[in-house]
Amino acid sequence: MAPKRAPREVFLASGLTVFIALERLLGDAPGPETVRVESACTPTCDGRECGDDGCGGSYGDCADGSFCLEEAGICF
């Protein structure tokens, strides 16, 4: 029996077409493969200069000596 492989995560930009090819190595036992697709997240960066983009990323960082007011997305 082949060892269980760790899951892989891939984060993609919206609007992309992606093709997934699954390949088995010699010695792998036949069996089911699972591919899970979660809904896309589109950050709304309108007028924001810093803070969490709501999709696991950031709008940007503030300059040294200033801080981000996250709710407003502006640097002070």
MARMARLUM-486018 format. One line per 2 residues: number of its first residue (from 1); for each residue x, y, z of N, C-alpha, C. Coordinates in steps of 0.05 Angstrom, whole numbers, plus 5000, padded with zeros to 4 digits. Layout:
// residues N
NUM) X,Y,Z,X,Y,Z,X,Y,Z | ...
//
This chain:
// residues 76
1) 5017,4976,5000,5000,5000,5000,5018,5025,5000 | 5012,5044,4983,5027,5068,4981,5022,5086,5005
3) 5043,5101,5014,5039,5119,5036,5019,5142,5029 | 5004,5151,5049,4985,5172,5045,5000,5198,5040
5) 4992,5213,5020,5005,5239,5014,4991,5262,5029 | 5007,5281,5036,4996,5305,5049,4979,5321,5029
7) 4958,5333,5038,4942,5350,5019,4958,5374,5010 | 4952,5383,4986,4965,5407,4975,4945,5429,4971
9) 4952,5453,4978,4935,5476,4975,4947,5494,4953 | 4929,5503,4936,4938,5522,4915,4919,5545,4915
11) 4929,5569,4916,4913,5593,4916,4916,5607,4889 | 4894,5612,4876,4894,5623,4849,4879,5650,4848
13) 4887,5666,4829,4873,5691,4824,4846,5685,4810 | 4827,5702,4815,4801,5698,4802,4803,5703,4772
15) 4786,5690,4757,4785,5694,4728,4803,5675,4713 | 4818,5657,4727,4836,5638,4714,4821,5613,4707
17) 4829,5600,4685,4819,5574,4679,4842,5555,4687 | 4835,5534,4702,4856,5516,4712,4849,5487,4704
19) 4869,5473,4695,4866,5445,4688,4882,5429,4709 | 4870,5408,4720,4883,5392,4740,4888,5364,4728
21) 4913,5356,4729,4921,5329,4719,4931,5313,4743 | 4919,5290,4748,4928,5273,4770,4945,5250,4757
23) 4968,5245,4770,4986,5225,4759,4993,5205,4781 | 4994,5180,4774,5002,5160,4794,5031,5151,4788
25) 5046,5146,4809,5073,5136,4805,5073,5106,4804 | 5094,5095,4793,5096,5065,4792,5094,5055,4821
27) 5079,5035,4824,5076,5023,4851,5053,5034,4866 | 5041,5056,4858,5017,5066,4871,4994,5048,4866
29) 4979,5042,4886,4955,5026,4883,4933,5043,4871 | 4917,5031,4853,4895,5046,4842,4875,5053,4865
31) 4862,5075,4862,4843,5083,4882,4833,5111,4877 | 4814,5120,4893,4802,5146,4888,4821,5169,4895
33) 4819,5190,4881,4833,5215,4886,4812,5236,4893 | 4818,5253,4911,4799,5274,4918,4810,5301,4910
35) 4794,5317,4896,4801,5344,4889,4778,5361,4900 | 4785,5381,4917,4765,5398,4929,4770,5427,4920
37) 4749,5439,4910,4751,5467,4901,4733,5484,4919 | 4745,5504,4931,4729,5522,4948,4724,5547,4933
39) 4703,5561,4941,4696,5586,4927,4718,5606,4927 | 4719,5620,4905,4739,5641,4902,4733,5665,4920
41) 4754,5679,4927,4751,5703,4943,4762,5726,4927 | 4747,5747,4925,4757,5771,4910,4759,5794,4930
43) 4783,5803,4936,4786,5826,4954,4775,5851,4942 | 4764,5868,4959,4753,5893,4951,4772,5915,4962
45) 4790,5924,4946,4811,5943,4955,4804,5972,4949 | 4780,5978,4942,4772,6005,4934,4780,6025,4955
47) 4801,6042,4949,4809,6064,4966,4825,6055,4990 | 4830,6030,4994,4844,6021,5018,4874,6021,5013
49) 4890,6027,5034,4919,6027,5031,4932,6007,5050 | 4917,5996,5069,4929,5977,5088,4907,5959,5100
51) 4916,5938,5113,4897,5921,5128,4891,5895,5113 | 4875,5878,5126,4867,5852,5116,4848,5855,5093
53) 4854,5841,5071,4836,5843,5047,4812,5824,5048 | 4810,5808,5069,4787,5790,5072,4791,5764,5057
55) 4813,5761,5043,4818,5736,5028,4845,5723,5036 | 4855,5730,5059,4880,5718,5068,4904,5734,5061
57) 4900,5757,5048,4923,5774,5041,4920,5802,5054 | 4934,5821,5043,4935,5847,5054,4934,5868,5032
59) 4922,5891,5038,4921,5913,5019,4949,5925,5017 | 4964,5924,5038,4991,5936,5038,4999,5943,5067
61) 5023,5953,5070,5034,5960,5096,5037,5991,5097 | 5035,6001,5121,5040,6029,5126,5070,6035,5129
63) 5077,6059,5123,5105,6068,5126,5114,6066,5155 | 5140,6064,5159,5151,6063,5186,5141,6087,5202
65) 5134,6083,5227,5125,6104,5245,5095,6109,5243 | 5081,6096,5225,5052,6100,5223,5039,6073,5228
67) 5013,6073,5232,4998,6048,5237,4973,6047,5220 | 4962,6023,5217,4938,6020,5201,4913,6020,5218
69) 4894,6037,5210,4867,6036,5221,4852,6016,5204 | 4852,5991,5213,4841,5968,5197,4813,5973,5187
71) 4795,5983,5204,4767,5986,5196,4764,6004,5172 | 4781,6025,5170,4779,6044,5148,4799,6038,5126
73) 4819,6021,5132,4839,6015,5111,4858,6038,5105 | 4863,6055,5125,4881,6078,5120,4904,6078,5140
75) 4926,6090,5132,4949,6093,5149,4949,6119,5164 | 4957,6119,5189,4960,6143,5206,4989,6146,5215
//
